């Protein structure tokens, strides 16, 4: 059900930990300056944040075993302040580790086949995917083997270890884009062509930050066996022609924009054709089958899709019924369900989990979901293989953990970066705004009346909170020492991806939650036939929202 390290993996990770331990010791003795140490720590996921170091740990394509989650809990308990923060890259971050402890943390991670390699720096970052991969009813096939193949190909790849800027890849195989492939440097969608062959649609040049772009399709169909050769062609063109002279223009999205999609595609295709004599990059089926074997579906029980006990509980228990309707998704195997665990309890920091909660969820994964779980790019967790007959017991256990908030895809299911509470790049706080919005809209009946809506919050222009693709996006700014918040409307990271448009002047911190409420009330007044907020906005445009919003302030 998940990739297992071989001797090459184990040796690579152990050698990296040993090297890093020596580097930290030299830094502690003063033999390395901070300037000399900086590139070394960044290669191992260690940042200097506003108040302390932050360690980012990779969770490849968001997949975790219960054993790994318990190790993450131990690290939070023994080396941090008792919690971790799950991110939009399906990683986990620790905000308070001591420098001298970080080699021991990496040792702990290696014990459970985890690491922090390439979670920072100008390299390929954690490869992300659909958190429902392998169990989704709307997917062509499981994308995780290809995520793992890409991960292995790009990890410590000598040609791509010093790219012009960081580089992000996402893979999906479903009709619904739960991996946000449109806003990645490379987005891969598994598709079938007219002949019924399975391959990849390739998008390049998506990304958020200072200059947001939606990715451009440069290949409608790429045969599976050509995946690595084509990725190499893209990365080579970017590596050679990316804007190393300007940090703000160094991402591949700028290169695609400046060259134009047609010219950029010509360069990729030329490099791709020139590499065809090198058969080492052609996936011959043997390696593909080897990796795919790690993701063989489990032996599911033969169960009826009917669950009378669940139906009876839902009929007599409105709280359970709400959770069942919002947080539970259809599984491709009869008798099973996909359960979303909301890390967005009312008034709390989005994406945070305590060590005790992580241990408890690991126990629940063992008891109810074959010992595995997933991290979503919306900062929640997923138990992907739950028997329907266990849903009532699981819900009761999640209620006790405060992880049963039935708000998936509702207004309090907010994406938020750490913001100025932690990050030295931030210009404003994100978490307190998310908490205040959550408190304002805490009434679940009201949330359900509002319907599907995504609020994304970033504390600076780097857009770690994906504010550009929120239905309502909030960007924290600083002017003359005061925090203010700019609002965008109409963004989406799904198959209908779009960049939100700024609606007008920014709002003071004390006014931003009222502004969100005004936008929501405007939508409720003008929506038609159960439209989502995004559908209403696209139908009527900004004017009705803008008129109401600025008339109120």
C-alpha positions as CSV (number, residue, x, y, z in Angstrom):
1,X,0.0,0.0,0.0
2,X,3.0,2.3,0.2
3,X,6.6,2.5,-1.0
4,X,9.2,0.7,1.1
5,X,12.8,1.9,1.2
6,X,15.4,-0.4,-0.4
7,X,19.0,-0.5,0.5
8,X,19.8,2.4,-1.8
9,X,17.1,4.6,-0.2
10,X,18.3,3.6,3.3
11,X,22.0,4.4,2.5
12,X,21.1,7.7,0.9
13,X,19.1,8.9,3.8
14,X,21.6,7.6,6.4
15,X,24.5,9.3,4.7
16,X,22.6,12.5,4.5
17,X,21.8,12.4,8.2
18,X,25.5,11.7,9.0
19,X,26.7,14.6,6.8
20,X,24.2,17.0,8.4
21,X,25.1,15.9,11.9
22,X,28.7,16.9,11.2
23,X,27.6,20.2,9.7
24,X,25.5,21.1,12.7
25,X,28.4,20.2,15.1
26,X,30.7,22.5,13.1
27,X,28.1,25.3,13.2
28,X,27.7,24.9,17.0
29,X,31.5,25.1,17.4
30,X,31.7,28.2,15.3
31,X,33.6,26.6,12.5
32,X,30.8,27.4,10.0
33,X,29.3,30.9,9.8
34,X,25.5,31.3,9.4
35,X,26.1,32.3,5.8
36,X,28.1,29.1,5.2
37,X,25.7,26.9,7.1
38,X,22.5,28.3,5.5
39,X,22.7,26.3,2.2
40,X,23.5,23.2,4.2
41,X,20.5,23.4,6.5
42,X,18.2,24.3,3.7
43,X,19.1,21.1,1.9
44,X,17.8,19.3,4.9
45,X,14.5,21.3,5.3
46,X,15.6,23.6,8.1
47,X,14.6,27.3,7.8
48,X,15.3,30.2,10.1
49,X,11.9,31.7,10.8
50,X,10.8,34.8,12.8
51,X,11.4,33.4,16.3
52,X,13.2,30.1,15.8
53,X,14.2,27.4,13.4
54,X,11.4,25.6,11.4
55,X,11.9,22.0,10.1
56,X,9.8,20.9,7.2
57,X,9.4,17.1,6.8
58,X,8.4,15.5,3.5
59,X,5.3,13.3,3.2
60,X,5.6,12.1,-0.4
61,X,2.2,12.5,-2.2
62,X,0.6,12.9,1.3
63,X,0.8,9.2,2.2
64,X,1.5,8.1,5.8
65,X,1.6,4.9,7.8
66,X,0.3,4.9,11.4
67,X,3.9,4.1,12.4
68,X,5.2,7.2,10.7
69,X,2.5,9.4,12.2
70,X,3.4,8.1,15.7
71,X,7.0,9.1,15.0
72,X,5.8,12.6,13.9
73,X,3.9,12.8,17.2
74,X,7.0,11.8,19.2
75,X,9.1,14.5,17.4
76,X,6.4,17.1,18.3
77,X,6.4,16.0,21.9
78,X,10.1,15.6,22.5
79,X,11.6,18.2,20.2
80,X,9.0,20.9,19.6
81,X,6.1,22.4,21.6
82,X,3.8,19.5,21.4
83,X,2.2,20.0,17.9
84,X,2.9,20.0,14.2
85,X,1.5,22.0,11.3
86,X,0.3,20.2,8.1
87,X,0.8,22.3,5.0
88,X,-0.6,22.8,1.5
89,X,2.3,20.8,0.1
90,X,1.2,17.7,2.1
91,X,4.2,18.2,4.4
92,X,4.4,18.7,8.2
93,X,6.3,21.6,9.8
94,X,7.7,21.9,13.3
95,X,8.1,25.5,14.3
96,X,10.3,25.3,17.4
97,X,13.1,22.8,17.1
98,X,16.5,23.5,18.6
99,X,19.3,23.5,16.1
100,X,21.4,21.0,18.1
101,X,18.4,18.5,18.1
102,X,17.7,18.5,14.4
103,X,20.2,15.7,13.5
104,X,18.4,13.5,16.1
105,X,15.1,14.4,14.5
106,X,16.4,13.4,11.1
107,X,17.6,10.1,12.7
108,X,14.1,9.5,14.1
109,X,12.6,10.1,10.6
110,X,15.0,7.7,8.9
111,X,13.9,5.0,11.3
112,X,10.5,5.1,9.7
113,X,11.6,5.8,6.1
114,X,11.0,9.5,6.2
115,X,13.3,12.5,5.6
116,X,13.4,16.3,5.0
117,X,15.5,16.1,1.8
118,X,14.4,18.7,-0.8
119,X,11.7,20.3,1.3
120,X,13.5,23.6,0.7
121,X,16.0,25.2,-1.7
122,X,16.0,25.6,-5.4
123,X,15.2,22.0,-6.2
124,X,12.1,19.8,-6.9
125,X,10.0,19.9,-3.7
126,X,7.7,17.2,-2.3
127,X,5.7,15.6,-5.2
128,X,2.0,15.9,-4.3
129,X,-1.2,14.1,-5.4
130,X,-4.8,13.4,-4.9
131,X,-5.4,12.5,-1.3
132,X,-8.1,10.0,-2.5
133,X,-5.6,8.3,-4.9
134,X,-6.2,4.6,-5.3
135,X,-9.7,4.7,-3.8
136,X,-11.5,7.5,-5.8
137,X,-14.4,6.5,-8.0
138,X,-13.6,9.1,-10.6
139,X,-9.9,8.2,-11.3
140,X,-8.6,6.4,-14.3
141,X,-5.9,4.6,-12.2
142,X,-3.8,5.1,-9.1
143,X,-1.4,8.0,-9.7
144,X,0.8,7.3,-6.7
145,X,3.3,4.9,-8.5
146,X,4.1,7.7,-10.9
147,X,4.5,10.2,-8.0
148,X,7.0,7.8,-6.6
149,X,8.8,7.3,-9.9
150,X,9.1,11.1,-10.3
151,X,10.2,11.5,-6.7
152,X,13.0,8.9,-7.1
153,X,14.1,10.4,-10.5
154,X,14.4,13.9,-9.1
155,X,15.7,13.3,-5.6
156,X,19.3,14.5,-5.5
157,X,19.4,14.5,-9.3
158,X,22.8,16.2,-10.0
159,X,21.6,18.1,-13.0
160,X,18.7,19.6,-11.2
161,X,20.1,20.2,-7.7
162,X,20.5,23.9,-8.3
163,X,17.6,25.1,-10.3
164,X,16.8,28.8,-10.8
165,X,14.1,28.5,-8.1
166,X,12.1,25.9,-6.3
167,X,10.1,23.5,-8.5
168,X,6.8,21.8,-7.7
169,X,5.2,18.8,-9.4
170,X,1.6,17.4,-8.8
171,X,0.0,14.3,-10.3
172,X,-3.7,13.3,-10.5
173,X,-5.8,10.8,-12.3
174,X,-9.3,12.0,-11.4
175,X,-12.0,14.1,-13.0
176,X,-12.0,16.3,-10.0
177,X,-8.7,18.1,-9.4
178,X,-8.0,17.5,-5.7
179,X,-4.2,18.1,-6.3
180,X,-4.4,21.6,-7.8
181,X,-2.3,20.6,-10.8
182,X,-3.1,23.9,-12.6
183,X,-1.0,25.9,-10.2
184,X,2.1,23.8,-10.3
185,X,5.4,24.2,-12.2
186,X,4.5,20.8,-13.8
187,X,1.0,19.3,-13.5
188,X,0.4,15.8,-14.7
189,X,-3.1,14.4,-15.3
190,X,-3.5,10.7,-16.2
191,X,-5.8,10.5,-19.2
192,X,-6.9,8.1,-22.0
193,X,-6.6,9.0,-25.7
194,X,-9.1,8.1,-28.4
195,X,-7.4,4.7,-28.8
196,X,-8.0,3.9,-25.2
197,X,-4.3,4.2,-24.3
198,X,-3.4,5.6,-20.9
199,X,-0.8,8.5,-20.7
200,X,-0.4,12.0,-19.3
201,X,-1.7,15.4,-20.1
202,X,1.2,17.8,-19.3
203,X,0.7,21.3,-17.9
204,X,3.6,23.6,-17.3
205,X,4.0,27.1,-15.9
206,X,1.4,27.3,-13.2
207,X,2.2,28.9,-9.8
208,X,1.1,31.5,-7.4
209,X,3.2,34.0,-5.4
210,X,4.0,37.5,-6.6
211,X,3.0,36.7,-10.2
212,X,0.3,34.1,-10.4
213,X,-0.4,32.0,-13.5
214,X,-2.5,29.0,-14.5
215,X,-0.5,26.2,-16.1
216,X,-0.5,25.9,-19.9
217,X,-1.2,22.5,-21.6
218,X,1.9,21.7,-23.7
219,X,1.0,18.1,-24.3
220,X,-2.5,16.6,-24.6
221,X,-1.1,13.1,-24.5
222,X,2.3,11.8,-23.5
223,X,2.8,8.0,-23.5
224,X,3.5,6.6,-20.1
225,X,6.9,5.2,-21.0
226,X,8.1,8.7,-22.0
227,X,7.3,10.4,-18.7
228,X,10.9,10.7,-17.4
229,X,12.4,11.7,-20.7
230,X,9.8,14.5,-21.1
231,X,10.2,15.7,-17.5
232,X,14.0,15.9,-18.1
233,X,13.4,18.0,-21.2
234,X,11.2,20.5,-19.3
235,X,13.7,20.8,-16.5
236,X,16.6,21.1,-18.8
237,X,15.1,24.0,-20.7
238,X,14.1,25.7,-17.5
239,X,17.6,25.1,-16.0
240,X,19.3,26.6,-19.0
241,X,16.9,29.5,-19.7
242,X,15.3,30.3,-16.3
243,X,15.9,33.9,-15.1
244,X,18.7,33.4,-12.6
245,X,19.4,37.1,-12.8
246,X,16.2,38.0,-11.0
247,X,14.8,36.1,-8.0
248,X,11.3,37.3,-8.6
249,X,11.4,36.2,-12.3
250,X,13.2,32.9,-11.8
251,X,10.2,30.6,-11.7
252,X,9.3,28.5,-14.8
253,X,5.9,30.3,-15.1
254,X,7.8,33.5,-16.0
255,X,9.8,31.7,-18.6
256,X,6.6,30.3,-20.2
257,X,5.0,33.7,-20.1
258,X,8.0,35.5,-21.6
259,X,8.6,33.0,-24.4
260,X,4.9,32.3,-25.0
261,X,3.4,28.8,-24.8
262,X,4.1,27.9,-28.4
263,X,7.8,28.9,-28.4
264,X,8.3,27.3,-25.0
265,X,6.7,24.0,-26.2
266,X,8.9,24.0,-29.3
267,X,12.0,24.2,-27.0
268,X,10.7,21.3,-24.9
269,X,9.9,19.2,-27.9
270,X,13.3,19.8,-29.4
271,X,15.1,18.8,-26.2
272,X,12.8,15.8,-25.9
273,X,13.5,14.6,-29.5
274,X,17.3,15.1,-29.0
275,X,17.2,12.8,-25.9
276,X,15.5,9.9,-27.6
277,X,18.7,8.1,-28.3
278,X,19.2,7.7,-24.5
279,X,17.1,4.6,-23.7
280,X,18.0,4.8,-20.0
281,X,15.1,7.2,-19.4
282,X,12.5,5.0,-21.2
283,X,10.3,3.3,-18.6
284,X,10.4,-0.3,-19.9
285,X,7.6,-1.6,-17.8
286,X,9.8,-3.5,-15.4
287,X,10.6,-0.5,-13.2
288,X,7.0,0.7,-13.5
289,X,5.7,-2.7,-12.4
290,X,8.2,-2.8,-9.5
291,X,7.0,0.5,-8.2
292,X,3.3,-0.3,-8.9
293,X,3.6,-3.4,-6.8
294,X,4.1,-1.3,-3.7
295,X,0.6,0.2,-4.3
296,X,-1.3,-3.0,-4.9
297,X,-4.8,-2.5,-3.5
298,X,-5.4,-4.2,-0.1
299,X,-7.5,-7.3,0.2
300,X,-10.9,-5.7,0.9
301,X,-13.6,-7.6,2.6
302,X,-16.6,-8.6,0.5
303,X,-19.2,-6.2,2.0
304,X,-22.6,-4.9,1.1
305,X,-22.7,-1.2,0.2
306,X,-25.8,-0.9,2.5
307,X,-25.1,0.1,6.1
308,X,-28.5,0.0,8.0
309,X,-26.8,0.8,11.4
310,X,-25.3,3.9,9.8
311,X,-28.6,5.0,8.3
312,X,-30.3,4.5,11.6
313,X,-27.8,6.6,13.5
314,X,-28.0,9.3,10.9
315,X,-31.8,9.3,11.1
316,X,-31.7,9.9,14.9
317,X,-28.5,11.9,15.3
318,X,-28.3,15.2,13.4
319,X,-24.7,15.8,14.4
320,X,-23.6,12.4,12.9
321,X,-25.8,13.0,9.9
322,X,-24.0,16.3,9.2
323,X,-20.6,14.7,9.5
324,X,-21.7,11.8,7.3
325,X,-22.9,14.2,4.6
326,X,-19.9,16.6,4.7
327,X,-16.8,14.6,5.6
328,X,-17.5,11.1,4.2
329,X,-17.0,10.4,0.5
330,X,-17.9,7.4,-1.7
331,X,-15.2,4.7,-2.1
332,X,-14.7,2.7,-5.2
333,X,-15.0,-0.6,-3.1
334,X,-18.5,-1.5,-2.0
335,X,-18.9,-1.4,1.7
336,X,-16.1,1.1,2.3
337,X,-15.9,4.9,2.6
338,X,-13.3,7.7,2.5
339,X,-13.4,9.7,5.7
340,X,-12.0,13.3,5.8
341,X,-10.7,14.4,9.2
342,X,-11.1,18.1,9.6
343,X,-8.1,19.8,11.2
344,X,-10.2,23.0,11.4
345,X,-12.1,22.9,14.7
346,X,-13.9,26.2,15.3
347,X,-11.6,29.0,16.4
348,X,-8.3,26.9,16.1
349,X,-5.3,27.3,13.8
350,X,-6.0,25.5,10.5
351,X,-3.8,22.5,9.9
352,X,-2.4,22.0,13.4
353,X,-2.4,18.7,15.3
354,X,-1.1,18.0,18.8
355,X,1.2,15.0,19.5
356,X,-1.7,13.4,21.4
357,X,-4.1,13.9,18.5
358,X,-1.5,12.5,16.1
359,X,-1.1,9.4,18.3
360,X,-4.8,9.0,18.5
361,X,-5.3,9.3,14.8
362,X,-2.6,6.7,14.2
363,X,-4.5,4.3,16.5
364,X,-7.7,5.1,14.5
365,X,-5.9,4.4,11.3
366,X,-4.8,1.0,12.6
367,X,-8.3,0.2,13.9
368,X,-10.4,1.5,11.0
369,X,-8.2,2.2,7.9
370,X,-5.7,-0.6,7.3
371,X,-2.9,1.3,9.1
372,X,-2.6,4.2,6.6
373,X,-3.8,7.8,6.2
374,X,-3.3,10.8,3.9
375,X,-2.6,14.5,4.2
376,X,-4.6,16.8,1.9
377,X,-3.4,20.0,0.3
378,X,-6.2,21.7,2.1
379,X,-4.5,20.9,5.4
380,X,-6.8,18.1,6.5
381,X,-6.3,14.3,7.0
382,X,-8.0,11.4,5.3
383,X,-8.7,7.8,6.4
384,X,-9.1,6.2,3.0
385,X,-10.3,2.6,3.7
386,X,-13.0,2.7,6.3
387,X,-15.7,0.0,6.4
388,X,-19.1,1.7,6.4
389,X,-20.1,-0.4,9.3
390,X,-17.4,1.3,11.4
391,X,-18.4,4.9,10.6
392,X,-20.5,5.4,13.8
393,X,-17.7,4.2,16.1
394,X,-15.1,6.2,14.2
395,X,-17.2,9.4,14.4
396,X,-17.5,9.0,18.1
397,X,-13.7,8.7,18.5
398,X,-13.1,11.7,16.3
399,X,-15.6,13.8,18.3
400,X,-13.5,13.0,21.4
401,X,-10.4,14.4,19.6
402,X,-12.2,17.5,18.3
403,X,-11.5,16.3,14.8
404,X,-15.1,15.7,13.7
405,X,-16.1,19.2,12.6
406,X,-18.4,18.6,9.7
407,X,-17.1,21.5,7.6
408,X,-15.2,20.0,4.6
409,X,-15.6,22.5,1.7
410,X,-17.5,24.9,3.9
411,X,-16.6,28.4,5.0
412,X,-14.6,27.4,8.1
413,X,-12.5,24.8,6.1
414,X,-9.9,27.6,5.7
415,X,-6.5,27.2,4.2
416,X,-4.0,29.4,6.1
417,X,-0.2,29.9,6.1
418,X,1.5,30.4,9.4
419,X,1.8,34.1,8.7
420,X,3.5,36.7,10.9
421,X,3.1,34.6,14.0
422,X,6.0,32.5,12.7
423,X,7.3,33.5,9.3
424,X,10.0,36.1,8.8
425,X,8.7,36.7,5.2
426,X,5.2,37.5,6.3
427,X,3.8,41.0,6.3
428,X,0.7,40.3,8.3
429,X,-0.9,37.6,10.5
430,X,-3.0,34.8,8.9
431,X,-3.9,32.5,11.7
432,X,-5.9,35.0,13.9
433,X,-7.9,36.1,10.8
434,X,-8.7,32.4,10.1
435,X,-9.7,31.9,13.7
436,X,-12.0,35.0,13.7
437,X,-13.7,34.0,10.5
438,X,-14.2,30.5,11.9
439,X,-15.8,31.9,15.1
440,X,-18.0,34.3,13.1
441,X,-19.4,31.5,11.0
442,X,-19.4,28.8,13.7
443,X,-23.1,28.0,13.4
444,X,-23.2,24.8,11.3
445,X,-26.7,25.5,10.0
446,X,-25.5,28.8,8.6
447,X,-22.5,27.1,7.1
448,X,-24.7,24.6,5.3
449,X,-27.0,27.3,4.0
450,X,-23.9,29.1,2.6
451,X,-22.8,26.0,0.9
452,X,-19.5,25.2,-0.8
453,X,-17.0,28.1,-0.4
454,X,-13.3,28.2,-0.1
455,X,-11.5,30.9,1.9
456,X,-7.7,30.9,1.5
457,X,-5.5,33.3,3.5
458,X,-1.8,34.2,3.0
459,X,0.3,36.4,5.2
460,X,2.4,37.8,2.3
461,X,2.7,37.9,-1.4
462,X,4.5,34.6,-1.6
463,X,1.0,33.0,-1.3
464,X,1.8,29.9,0.8
465,X,-1.9,30.1,1.8
466,X,-3.0,29.9,-1.9
467,X,-5.1,33.1,-1.6
468,X,-5.1,33.6,-5.4
469,X,-7.2,30.4,-5.9
470,X,-9.6,30.9,-3.0
471,X,-13.2,31.6,-3.9
472,X,-12.5,34.4,-1.4
473,X,-8.8,35.1,-1.1
474,X,-7.3,37.2,1.6
475,X,-3.8,38.6,1.4
476,X,-2.1,40.2,4.4
477,X,-0.2,43.4,3.8
478,X,1.7,45.9,5.9
479,X,1.6,49.7,5.5
480,X,3.1,52.2,7.9
481,X,3.4,49.5,10.5
482,X,-0.3,48.5,10.3
483,X,-1.7,45.2,9.0
484,X,-4.3,45.3,6.3
485,X,-6.0,42.7,4.1
486,X,-6.6,42.7,0.4
487,X,-9.5,40.6,-0.9
488,X,-9.7,38.7,-4.2
489,X,-12.8,36.9,-5.6
490,X,-13.4,34.1,-8.1
491,X,-10.2,32.0,-7.7
492,X,-10.3,28.2,-8.1
493,X,-7.7,25.4,-8.0
494,X,-10.0,22.8,-9.5
495,X,-10.4,21.8,-13.1
496,X,-12.0,25.2,-13.6
497,X,-8.9,26.8,-12.2
498,X,-8.7,30.6,-12.2
499,X,-6.8,33.4,-10.5
500,X,-9.0,35.6,-8.2
501,X,-9.4,39.3,-9.0
502,X,-8.7,42.0,-6.5
503,X,-12.0,43.7,-5.6
504,X,-10.6,47.0,-4.3
505,X,-8.7,48.7,-1.5
506,X,-7.5,46.6,1.4
507,X,-9.3,46.4,4.8
508,X,-8.0,47.0,8.2
509,X,-7.5,44.0,10.5
510,X,-10.5,44.9,12.6
511,X,-12.7,45.2,9.4
512,X,-11.7,42.2,7.4
513,X,-14.1,39.6,9.0
514,X,-17.0,42.0,8.6
515,X,-16.0,42.4,4.9
516,X,-16.1,38.6,4.4
517,X,-19.5,38.5,6.0
518,X,-20.7,41.3,3.7
519,X,-19.5,39.3,0.7
520,X,-21.3,36.1,1.9
521,X,-24.5,38.0,2.6
522,X,-24.4,39.5,-0.9
523,X,-24.0,36.1,-2.4
524,X,-26.9,34.7,-0.4
525,X,-29.1,37.6,-1.6
526,X,-28.4,37.1,-5.3
527,X,-27.7,33.4,-5.8
528,X,-30.0,31.4,-8.0
529,X,-31.0,27.7,-7.9
530,X,-28.6,26.6,-5.2
531,X,-25.5,28.1,-6.9
532,X,-22.1,27.9,-5.2
533,X,-20.5,31.2,-4.3
534,X,-18.1,30.7,-7.2
535,X,-20.9,30.1,-9.7
536,X,-22.8,33.2,-8.6
537,X,-19.6,35.3,-8.8
538,X,-18.9,34.1,-12.3
539,X,-22.5,34.8,-13.4
540,X,-22.8,38.4,-12.0
541,X,-19.1,39.5,-11.8
542,X,-17.6,41.8,-9.2
543,X,-20.0,44.8,-9.3
544,X,-22.7,43.6,-6.9
545,X,-20.1,42.5,-4.4
546,X,-18.0,45.6,-4.8
547,X,-21.0,47.9,-4.4
548,X,-22.2,46.3,-1.2
549,X,-18.7,45.9,0.2
550,X,-17.5,49.4,-0.1
551,X,-20.9,51.0,0.7
552,X,-20.6,49.3,4.1
553,X,-17.2,50.8,4.9
